[in-house]
Amino acid sequence: MKIALFSDIHANLPALEACLKSIGEQKPDAVYCLGDLVGYNIWPNEVIQEIRKRGIPTIAGNYDQGIGLQSDDCGCAYKTESEKEMGKISISYTNSVVKPDERAYLRTLPAHIRVEFQLNRDKLNLLLVHGSPRKINEYLFEDRDEKSLLRIMEQADADILCFGHTHKPYHRILPEGQAEGSHYRHAVNLGSVGKPKDGNPKGGYVMLTILENSSITNKNSIQAEFIRFDYDIEKAARAVEESPLPNEYAEMLRRGF
């Protein structure tokens, strides 16, 4: 089974359109979206409409939650006063343009999606969250201590944990022991469709492959392919510059940070 997973579109319609085109070419068996449809660009309604039109199962991101509740807080961890001020402009702008029907949709999005497979007498749990199983806006960065990440996954009963929020893609395979036949858990960060922060301005998503012989005791039997795609970055950046949003967001798109 091939499962396409993407996250963090952030109202970037050109990036979403290119992402969905690329996914269609891959012909996956299932497609899921892990949230943050809105914020930081001018197309929140159009992005929501595209997701709904295609019937893509979607969970709420922290920005979706904030806009759904018409809050002035997106749950974002801004580090500087400048970032906080830009963030206030972004959420205020997004709240001002999102339509009632689209806002109502954001309020209905679930917090997570769990898919249970039965393979080779093994139960294999795939858990889809936005930030972490514990909190919608918790950041699970690649350098998180292995014991901490394992504990989070064990408590959530997740053999494969897929998430976004940091906008930085990675795949970590975590063994629960050193012995042969140990239980392996997979932590997969999808990166971002519309606002990458890993220095690569191309959008990204993950193609997860689970085969009939995939097993929790064979670390290589579950594959996560990171796919990057081109899109019209200048169109998205110019849209920011021609809107009330801070111009800094346009430069972030161009540079991928």
Contacts in CASP RR format, 6 or more apart in sequence:
PFRMAT RR
TARGET T0000
AUTHOR 0000-0000-0000
METHOD contacts of the structure
MODEL  1
MKIALFSDIHANLPALEACLKSIGEQKPDAVYCLGDLVGYNIWPNEVIQE
IRKRGIPTIAGNYDQGIGLQSDDCGCAYKTESEKEMGKISISYTNSVVKP
DERAYLRTLPAHIRVEFQLNRDKLNLLLVHGSPRKINEYLFEDRDEKSLL
RIMEQADADILCFGHTHKPYHRILPEGQAEGSHYRHAVNLGSVGKPKDGN
PKGGYVMLTILENSSITNKNSIQAEFIRFDYDIEKAARAVEESPLPNEYA
EMLRRGF
1 29 0 8 1.000
1 30 0 8 1.000
1 209 0 8 1.000
1 210 0 8 1.000
1 211 0 8 1.000
2 26 0 8 1.000
2 27 0 8 1.000
2 28 0 8 1.000
2 29 0 8 1.000
2 30 0 8 1.000
2 207 0 8 1.000
2 208 0 8 1.000
2 209 0 8 1.000
3 28 0 8 1.000
3 29 0 8 1.000
3 30 0 8 1.000
3 31 0 8 1.000
3 32 0 8 1.000
3 126 0 8 1.000
3 207 0 8 1.000
3 208 0 8 1.000
3 209 0 8 1.000
3 210 0 8 1.000
4 23 0 8 1.000
4 26 0 8 1.000
4 28 0 8 1.000
4 30 0 8 1.000
4 31 0 8 1.000
4 32 0 8 1.000
4 205 0 8 1.000
4 206 0 8 1.000
4 207 0 8 1.000
4 208 0 8 1.000
5 31 0 8 1.000
5 32 0 8 1.000
5 33 0 8 1.000
5 34 0 8 1.000
5 128 0 8 1.000
5 162 0 8 1.000
5 188 0 8 1.000
5 190 0 8 1.000
5 205 0 8 1.000
5 206 0 8 1.000
5 207 0 8 1.000
5 208 0 8 1.000
6 19 0 8 1.000
6 23 0 8 1.000
6 31 0 8 1.000
6 32 0 8 1.000
6 33 0 8 1.000
6 34 0 8 1.000
6 190 0 8 1.000
6 193 0 8 1.000
6 204 0 8 1.000
6 205 0 8 1.000
6 206 0 8 1.000
7 33 0 8 1.000
7 34 0 8 1.000
7 35 0 8 1.000
7 36 0 8 1.000
7 130 0 8 1.000
7 163 0 8 1.000
7 164 0 8 1.000
7 165 0 8 1.000
7 190 0 8 1.000
7 191 0 8 1.000
7 192 0 8 1.000
7 193 0 8 1.000
7 205 0 8 1.000
8 34 0 8 1.000
8 35 0 8 1.000
8 36 0 8 1.000
8 164 0 8 1.000
8 165 0 8 1.000
8 167 0 8 1.000
8 190 0 8 1.000
8 191 0 8 1.000
8 192 0 8 1.000
8 193 0 8 1.000
8 194 0 8 1.000
8 195 0 8 1.000
9 15 0 8 1.000
9 16 0 8 1.000
9 19 0 8 1.000
9 33 0 8 1.000
9 35 0 8 1.000
9 36 0 8 1.000
9 37 0 8 1.000
9 47 0 8 1.000
9 192 0 8 1.000
9 193 0 8 1.000
9 194 0 8 1.000
10 36 0 8 1.000
10 37 0 8 1.000
10 38 0 8 1.000
10 39 0 8 1.000
10 40 0 8 1.000
10 41 0 8 1.000
10 63 0 8 1.000
10 192 0 8 1.000
10 193 0 8 1.000
10 194 0 8 1.000
10 195 0 8 1.000
11 37 0 8 1.000
11 38 0 8 1.000
11 39 0 8 1.000
11 40 0 8 1.000
11 41 0 8 1.000
11 42 0 8 1.000
11 43 0 8 1.000
11 44 0 8 1.000
11 47 0 8 1.000
11 94 0 8 1.000
12 40 0 8 1.000
12 41 0 8 1.000
12 43 0 8 1.000
12 47 0 8 1.000
12 193 0 8 1.000
12 194 0 8 1.000
12 195 0 8 1.000
12 236 0 8 1.000
12 253 0 8 1.000
13 41 0 8 1.000
13 43 0 8 1.000
13 46 0 8 1.000
13 47 0 8 1.000
13 50 0 8 1.000
13 236 0 8 1.000
14 231 0 8 1.000
14 232 0 8 1.000
14 233 0 8 1.000
14 235 0 8 1.000
14 236 0 8 1.000
15 193 0 8 1.000
15 194 0 8 1.000
15 203 0 8 1.000
15 231 0 8 1.000
15 236 0 8 1.000
16 47 0 8 1.000
16 50 0 8 1.000
16 51 0 8 1.000
16 193 0 8 1.000
16 194 0 8 1.000
17 50 0 8 1.000
17 231 0 8 1.000
18 203 0 8 1.000
18 229 0 8 1.000
18 230 0 8 1.000
18 231 0 8 1.000
18 232 0 8 1.000
19 193 0 8 1.000
19 203 0 8 1.000
19 204 0 8 1.000
19 205 0 8 1.000
19 229 0 8 1.000
19 231 0 8 1.000
20 50 0 8 1.000
20 54 0 8 1.000
21 229 0 8 1.000
22 205 0 8 1.000
22 227 0 8 1.000
22 229 0 8 1.000
23 31 0 8 1.000
23 205 0 8 1.000
26 207 0 8 1.000
26 227 0 8 1.000
28 207 0 8 1.000
31 54 0 8 1.000
31 56 0 8 1.000
31 57 0 8 1.000
32 56 0 8 1.000
32 57 0 8 1.000
32 58 0 8 1.000
32 59 0 8 1.000
32 113 0 8 1.000
32 128 0 8 1.000
32 162 0 8 1.000
33 51 0 8 1.000
33 56 0 8 1.000
33 57 0 8 1.000
33 58 0 8 1.000
33 59 0 8 1.000
34 58 0 8 1.000
34 59 0 8 1.000
34 61 0 8 1.000
34 128 0 8 1.000
34 129 0 8 1.000
34 130 0 8 1.000
34 162 0 8 1.000
34 163 0 8 1.000
34 164 0 8 1.000
34 190 0 8 1.000
35 58 0 8 1.000
35 59 0 8 1.000
35 60 0 8 1.000
35 61 0 8 1.000
35 64 0 8 1.000
35 109 0 8 1.000
35 130 0 8 1.000
36 61 0 8 1.000
36 62 0 8 1.000
36 63 0 8 1.000
36 64 0 8 1.000
36 130 0 8 1.000
36 164 0 8 1.000
36 165 0 8 1.000
37 44 0 8 1.000
37 47 0 8 1.000
37 48 0 8 1.000
37 51 0 8 1.000
37 58 0 8 1.000
37 61 0 8 1.000
37 63 0 8 1.000
37 64 0 8 1.000
37 106 0 8 1.000
38 44 0 8 1.000
38 47 0 8 1.000
38 48 0 8 1.000
38 63 0 8 1.000
38 64 0 8 1.000
38 67 0 8 1.000
38 94 0 8 1.000
38 98 0 8 1.000
38 106 0 8 1.000
39 63 0 8 1.000
39 67 0 8 1.000
39 74 0 8 1.000
39 90 0 8 1.000
39 91 0 8 1.000
39 94 0 8 1.000
40 90 0 8 1.000
40 195 0 8 1.000
40 240 0 8 1.000
40 245 0 8 1.000
40 249 0 8 1.000
41 194 0 8 1.000
41 236 0 8 1.000
41 239 0 8 1.000
41 240 0 8 1.000
41 245 0 8 1.000
41 249 0 8 1.000
42 97 0 8 1.000
42 239 0 8 1.000
42 240 0 8 1.000
42 243 0 8 1.000
42 245 0 8 1.000
43 239 0 8 1.000
44 67 0 8 1.000
44 94 0 8 1.000
44 97 0 8 1.000
44 98 0 8 1.000
44 102 0 8 1.000
45 97 0 8 1.000
45 98 0 8 1.000
45 99 0 8 1.000
45 102 0 8 1.000
48 102 0 8 1.000
48 105 0 8 1.000
48 106 0 8 1.000
49 102 0 8 1.000
51 58 0 8 1.000
52 105 0 8 1.000
57 113 0 8 1.000
58 109 0 8 1.000
59 109 0 8 1.000
59 110 0 8 1.000
59 111 0 8 1.000
59 112 0 8 1.000
59 113 0 8 1.000
59 128 0 8 1.000
59 129 0 8 1.000
59 130 0 8 1.000
60 106 0 8 1.000
60 109 0 8 1.000
60 110 0 8 1.000
60 111 0 8 1.000
60 130 0 8 1.000
60 136 0 8 1.000
61 109 0 8 1.000
61 130 0 8 1.000
61 131 0 8 1.000
61 136 0 8 1.000
61 137 0 8 1.000
61 165 0 8 1.000
62 74 0 8 1.000
62 75 0 8 1.000
62 76 0 8 1.000
62 130 0 8 1.000
62 131 0 8 1.000
62 136 0 8 1.000
62 137 0 8 1.000
62 165 0 8 1.000
63 74 0 8 1.000
63 75 0 8 1.000
63 76 0 8 1.000
63 91 0 8 1.000
63 94 0 8 1.000
64 106 0 8 1.000
64 109 0 8 1.000
65 71 0 8 1.000
65 75 0 8 1.000
65 106 0 8 1.000
65 136 0 8 1.000
66 73 0 8 1.000
66 74 0 8 1.000
66 75 0 8 1.000
66 91 0 8 1.000
66 106 0 8 1.000
67 74 0 8 1.000
67 91 0 8 1.000
67 94 0 8 1.000
67 95 0 8 1.000
67 98 0 8 1.000
67 103 0 8 1.000
67 106 0 8 1.000
68 98 0 8 1.000
68 103 0 8 1.000
68 104 0 8 1.000
68 106 0 8 1.000
68 107 0 8 1.000
69 107 0 8 1.000
70 95 0 8 1.000
70 103 0 8 1.000
71 91 0 8 1.000
72 88 0 8 1.000
72 91 0 8 1.000
72 92 0 8 1.000
72 95 0 8 1.000
73 91 0 8 1.000
74 87 0 8 1.000
74 90 0 8 1.000
74 91 0 8 1.000
75 137 0 8 1.000
76 87 0 8 1.000
76 137 0 8 1.000
77 137 0 8 1.000
77 139 0 8 1.000
78 84 0 8 1.000
78 86 0 8 1.000
78 87 0 8 1.000
86 246 0 8 1.000
86 248 0 8 1.000
86 249 0 8 1.000
87 246 0 8 1.000
89 244 0 8 1.000
89 245 0 8 1.000
89 246 0 8 1.000
90 245 0 8 1.000
90 246 0 8 1.000
90 249 0 8 1.000
93 243 0 8 1.000
93 244 0 8 1.000
93 245 0 8 1.000
98 106 0 8 1.000
111 129 0 8 1.000
111 130 0 8 1.000
111 136 0 8 1.000
112 127 0 8 1.000
112 128 0 8 1.000
112 129 0 8 1.000
112 133 0 8 1.000
113 127 0 8 1.000
113 128 0 8 1.000
114 125 0 8 1.000
114 126 0 8 1.000
114 127 0 8 1.000
114 128 0 8 1.000
115 125 0 8 1.000
115 126 0 8 1.000
115 127 0 8 1.000
115 128 0 8 1.000
116 123 0 8 1.000
116 124 0 8 1.000
116 125 0 8 1.000
116 126 0 8 1.000
117 123 0 8 1.000
117 124 0 8 1.000
117 125 0 8 1.000
117 126 0 8 1.000
117 210 0 8 1.000
117 214 0 8 1.000
118 124 0 8 1.000
119 210 0 8 1.000
119 212 0 8 1.000
119 213 0 8 1.000
119 214 0 8 1.000
119 215 0 8 1.000
120 212 0 8 1.000
120 213 0 8 1.000
120 214 0 8 1.000
120 215 0 8 1.000
122 215 0 8 1.000
122 216 0 8 1.000
122 217 0 8 1.000
123 159 0 8 1.000
124 159 0 8 1.000
124 160 0 8 1.000
124 210 0 8 1.000
124 214 0 8 1.000
124 215 0 8 1.000
124 216 0 8 1.000
125 157 0 8 1.000
125 158 0 8 1.000
125 159 0 8 1.000
125 160 0 8 1.000
126 158 0 8 1.000
126 159 0 8 1.000
126 160 0 8 1.000
126 162 0 8 1.000
126 208 0 8 1.000
126 210 0 8 1.000
127 133 0 8 1.000
127 156 0 8 1.000
127 157 0 8 1.000
127 158 0 8 1.000
127 160 0 8 1.000
127 161 0 8 1.000
127 162 0 8 1.000
128 162 0 8 1.000
128 163 0 8 1.000
129 136 0 8 1.000
129 161 0 8 1.000
129 162 0 8 1.000
129 163 0 8 1.000
130 136 0 8 1.000
130 137 0 8 1.000
130 163 0 8 1.000
130 164 0 8 1.000
130 165 0 8 1.000
131 137 0 8 1.000
131 138 0 8 1.000
131 139 0 8 1.000
131 140 0 8 1.000
131 163 0 8 1.000
131 164 0 8 1.000
131 165 0 8 1.000
132 138 0 8 1.000
132 139 0 8 1.000
132 140 0 8 1.000
132 152 0 8 1.000
132 163 0 8 1.000
133 152 0 8 1.000
133 153 0 8 1.000
133 155 0 8 1.000
133 156 0 8 1.000
133 158 0 8 1.000
133 161 0 8 1.000
134 152 0 8 1.000
134 155 0 8 1.000
134 156 0 8 1.000
137 165 0 8 1.000
138 165 0 8 1.000
139 165 0 8 1.000
139 166 0 8 1.000
140 149 0 8 1.000
140 152 0 8 1.000
140 163 0 8 1.000
140 165 0 8 1.000
140 166 0 8 1.000
140 187 0 8 1.000
140 189 0 8 1.000
141 166 0 8 1.000
141 168 0 8 1.000
142 168 0 8 1.000
142 170 0 8 1.000
142 172 0 8 1.000
142 189 0 8 1.000
146 172 0 8 1.000
146 174 0 8 1.000
149 172 0 8 1.000
149 174 0 8 1.000
149 187 0 8 1.000
150 174 0 8 1.000
150 176 0 8 1.000
150 185 0 8 1.000
152 161 0 8 1.000
153 159 0 8 1.000
153 161 0 8 1.000
153 174 0 8 1.000
153 185 0 8 1.000
153 187 0 8 1.000
154 176 0 8 1.000
154 185 0 8 1.000
158 185 0 8 1.000
159 183 0 8 1.000
159 185 0 8 1.000
159 186 0 8 1.000
159 216 0 8 1.000
160 185 0 8 1.000
160 186 0 8 1.000
160 188 0 8 1.000
160 208 0 8 1.000
160 222 0 8 1.000
161 185 0 8 1.000
161 186 0 8 1.000
161 187 0 8 1.000
161 188 0 8 1.000
162 188 0 8 1.000
162 189 0 8 1.000
162 190 0 8 1.000
162 206 0 8 1.000
162 208 0 8 1.000
163 187 0 8 1.000
163 188 0 8 1.000
163 189 0 8 1.000
163 190 0 8 1.000
164 189 0 8 1.000
164 190 0 8 1.000
164 191 0 8 1.000
164 192 0 8 1.000
166 189 0 8 1.000
166 191 0 8 1.000
166 197 0 8 1.000
167 191 0 8 1.000
167 192 0 8 1.000
167 195 0 8 1.000
167 196 0 8 1.000
167 197 0 8 1.000
167 198 0 8 1.000
168 189 0 8 1.000
168 191 0 8 1.000
168 197 0 8 1.000
168 198 0 8 1.000
169 189 0 8 1.000
169 190 0 8 1.000
169 191 0 8 1.000
169 198 0 8 1.000
169 204 0 8 1.000
169 206 0 8 1.000
169 226 0 8 1.000
170 187 0 8 1.000
170 188 0 8 1.000
170 189 0 8 1.000
171 186 0 8 1.000
171 187 0 8 1.000
171 188 0 8 1.000
171 189 0 8 1.000
171 224 0 8 1.000
171 226 0 8 1.000
172 186 0 8 1.000
172 187 0 8 1.000
173 184 0 8 1.000
173 185 0 8 1.000
173 186 0 8 1.000
173 219 0 8 1.000
174 184 0 8 1.000
174 185 0 8 1.000
174 186 0 8 1.000
174 187 0 8 1.000
175 182 0 8 1.000
175 183 0 8 1.000
175 184 0 8 1.000
175 219 0 8 1.000
176 182 0 8 1.000
176 183 0 8 1.000
176 184 0 8 1.000
176 185 0 8 1.000
177 183 0 8 1.000
181 217 0 8 1.000
182 217 0 8 1.000
183 216 0 8 1.000
183 217 0 8 1.000
184 216 0 8 1.000
184 217 0 8 1.000
184 218 0 8 1.000
184 219 0 8 1.000
185 216 0 8 1.000
186 222 0 8 1.000
186 224 0 8 1.000
188 206 0 8 1.000
188 208 0 8 1.000
188 224 0 8 1.000
190 204 0 8 1.000
190 205 0 8 1.000
190 206 0 8 1.000
191 198 0 8 1.000
191 204 0 8 1.000
191 205 0 8 1.000
191 206 0 8 1.000
192 203 0 8 1.000
192 204 0 8 1.000
193 203 0 8 1.000
193 204 0 8 1.000
193 205 0 8 1.000
194 203 0 8 1.000
194 236 0 8 1.000
194 253 0 8 1.000
195 252 0 8 1.000
195 253 0 8 1.000
195 256 0 8 1.000
196 202 0 8 1.000
196 203 0 8 1.000
196 204 0 8 1.000
196 256 0 8 1.000
196 257 0 8 1.000
197 252 0 8 1.000
197 256 0 8 1.000
197 257 0 8 1.000
198 256 0 8 1.000
199 255 0 8 1.000
199 256 0 8 1.000
199 257 0 8 1.000
200 228 0 8 1.000
200 256 0 8 1.000
201 233 0 8 1.000
201 253 0 8 1.000
201 254 0 8 1.000
201 255 0 8 1.000
201 256 0 8 1.000
202 228 0 8 1.000
202 229 0 8 1.000
202 230 0 8 1.000
202 231 0 8 1.000
203 228 0 8 1.000
203 229 0 8 1.000
203 231 0 8 1.000
204 226 0 8 1.000
204 227 0 8 1.000
204 228 0 8 1.000
204 229 0 8 1.000
205 227 0 8 1.000
205 229 0 8 1.000
206 224 0 8 1.000
206 225 0 8 1.000
206 226 0 8 1.000
206 227 0 8 1.000
207 224 0 8 1.000
207 225 0 8 1.000
207 227 0 8 1.000
208 222 0 8 1.000
208 223 0 8 1.000
208 224 0 8 1.000
208 225 0 8 1.000
209 222 0 8 1.000
209 223 0 8 1.000
209 224 0 8 1.000
209 225 0 8 1.000
210 222 0 8 1.000
211 221 0 8 1.000
213 221 0 8 1.000
214 221 0 8 1.000
214 222 0 8 1.000
215 221 0 8 1.000
233 253 0 8 1.000
233 254 0 8 1.000
234 254 0 8 1.000
236 250 0 8 1.000
236 253 0 8 1.000
237 250 0 8 1.000
237 251 0 8 1.000
237 253 0 8 1.000
237 254 0 8 1.000
238 250 0 8 1.000
240 246 0 8 1.000
240 247 0 8 1.000
240 249 0 8 1.000
240 250 0 8 1.000
240 253 0 8 1.000
241 247 0 8 1.000
241 250 0 8 1.000
END
